[in-house]
Amino acid sequence: MHVRAARPDDAEALRTAVSRAREATVFDDIGAPLLNVSAAGVREAAAEAEWSFLMEDEDGPVGVAIAHPDAEGASDEPGSNQARGDAGAGDLEAELLALWVHPNHAGEGVATELLARVASSVTERGVGTLRATVPADSPGATEFFSTHGFSHRDTRRGPAGDELVVVADVAALR
């Protein structure tokens, strides 16, 4: 298996893989609004995300991670370095929008490798914190993020129920 940057022309392969495994995915949707799994939706996500990675084996996609600079994180609060326009290295925050692993590859380290790839890429752009949103009623996802150094920042009410906002120091994820 290998990880590479996802491209817009991966849309159909990703859509097929996610659609086929939708009911049994390990990390299909980690709390963000459900990904639009139409070819156009996946193409749009890959094109708009700052960081989008695909893990493949000889049969096609086995995992995907999508992250984007955070538009609402703590670094945007009034008085923060970013809000004042003088963000220093590590002051920025990014949001992990999706981390999906095909259930046939659960437990093989795919999610961990994708998370590390995102962390390495965001660090290169001065991001110091990675944020994710996890459904409060998803103990597997909560445990995964906790094991990987994420800590609880907040709980909020989302469209699908309570969501935990978790954050991690990017340097610890690489």
C-alpha positions in Angstrom: 0.0 0.0 0.0 1.1 3.5 -0.6 -0.1 7.1 0.2 -0.3 9.8 -2.4 -1.9 13.2 -2.7 -5.5 12.7 -4.0 -6.4 14.4 -7.3 -9.7 15.5 -8.6 -9.6 12.7 -11.2 -9.7 10.2 -8.2 -13.3 11.2 -7.6 -15.0 8.2 -9.2 -12.7 5.6 -7.6 -13.2 7.3 -4.2 -17.0 7.6 -4.6 -17.2 3.9 -5.5 -15.1 2.8 -2.6 -16.9 4.9 0.0 -20.4 4.1 -1.4 -19.7 0.3 -1.4 -18.6 0.4 2.2 -20.8 3.2 3.5 -22.6 1.1 6.1 -19.5 -0.6 7.6 -16.8 2.1 7.4 -14.5 2.6 10.3 -14.0 6.3 10.0 -16.5 7.3 7.3 -17.5 10.5 8.8 -15.7 11.7 11.9 -18.3 14.3 12.8 -18.2 16.8 9.9 -21.2 16.9 7.6 -21.4 13.7 5.6 -19.2 13.7 2.5 -21.1 14.1 -0.7 -20.1 10.7 -2.3 -21.2 11.7 -5.8 -18.3 11.9 -8.2 -18.9 15.6 -8.3 -18.9 15.9 -4.5 -15.7 13.9 -4.1 -14.1 15.9 -6.9 -15.1 19.1 -5.2 -13.8 18.0 -1.8 -10.5 17.0 -3.3 -10.2 20.3 -5.2 -11.2 22.6 -2.3 -9.3 20.9 0.5 -5.8 22.1 1.1 -4.6 18.6 2.0 -6.2 15.5 0.5 -4.5 12.1 0.6 -5.4 8.7 -0.8 -4.0 5.3 0.3 -4.2 2.6 -2.3 -3.4 -1.0 -2.7 -3.4 -3.0 -6.0 -7.2 -3.1 -5.9 -7.7 0.6 -5.5 -8.5 3.1 -2.6 -8.4 1.8 0.9 -8.4 5.1 2.8 -8.7 8.8 2.4 -7.9 11.9 4.6 -9.0 15.4 3.9 -8.0 18.5 5.9 -8.3 22.2 5.4 -7.1 25.3 7.2 -9.5 25.9 10.0 -12.0 28.7 9.5 -13.4 28.7 13.0 -10.7 27.3 15.3 -9.3 28.9 18.4 -6.6 30.7 16.4 -9.4 32.9 14.8 -10.6 34.2 18.2 -10.3 38.0 18.8 -6.9 38.8 20.0 -5.2 35.7 18.7 -2.1 36.1 16.5 -3.9 34.9 13.4 -6.8 37.4 14.0 -4.3 40.2 14.3 -2.6 39.1 11.1 0.8 38.2 12.6 0.5 34.4 12.9 3.7 32.8 13.8 4.8 29.2 13.0 2.5 26.8 14.8 -0.1 29.4 15.6 -2.4 28.2 12.8 -5.0 25.5 13.1 -6.4 23.0 10.5 -9.5 20.9 10.6 -9.5 17.2 9.7 -12.6 17.0 7.5 -12.6 13.3 6.8 -10.7 10.2 7.7 -12.1 7.1 6.1 -10.7 3.6 6.0 -12.2 0.7 4.1 -13.4 -1.9 6.7 -11.4 -4.7 5.1 -8.3 -2.7 6.1 -9.3 -1.8 9.6 -6.5 -2.4 12.1 -3.7 -2.3 9.5 -2.5 1.2 10.4 -4.1 2.9 7.4 -5.8 5.7 9.5 -2.6 6.2 11.5 -0.5 6.6 8.3 -3.0 8.9 6.7 -3.1 11.0 9.9 0.7 11.2 10.0 0.7 12.3 6.3 -1.7 15.1 7.0 0.3 16.2 10.1 3.5 16.3 8.0 1.8 18.4 5.3 0.1 20.9 7.6 3.3 21.4 9.6 5.0 22.5 6.4 2.4 25.3 6.2 2.9 26.5 9.8 -0.1 24.7 11.3 0.5 23.7 14.9 -2.9 22.3 15.9 -5.2 19.8 14.1 -8.8 19.7 15.1 -11.4 17.0 14.4 -15.1 16.6 15.3 -16.2 13.2 16.6 -19.8 12.0 17.3 -20.1 11.7 21.0 -21.8 8.3 20.6 -18.8 6.9 18.7 -16.5 5.3 21.2 -14.3 3.7 18.5 -13.5 7.1 16.9 -13.1 8.8 20.3 -10.6 6.1 21.4 -8.7 6.4 18.1 -8.2 10.1 18.5 -7.4 9.9 22.2 -4.8 7.2 21.4 -3.3 9.5 18.8 -2.9 12.4 21.2 -6.1 14.3 20.7 -7.7 15.9 23.7 -11.2 17.2 24.3 -11.6 20.9 23.7 -15.4 21.3 23.5 -18.8 19.6 23.1 -21.3 21.0 20.8 -24.7 20.2 19.4 -24.5 19.2 15.7 -27.2 18.1 13.2 -26.6 14.4 14.1 -26.4 15.0 17.9 -23.7 15.9 20.3 -20.2 16.2 18.8 -16.8 16.2 20.6 -14.3 18.7 19.3 -10.8 17.3 19.8 -7.4 18.8 19.1 -3.8 17.6 18.9 -0.4 19.2 18.6 0.6 18.4 15.0 4.2 17.7 16.0 3.0 14.8 18.2 1.2 13.2 15.2 4.1 13.0 12.8 
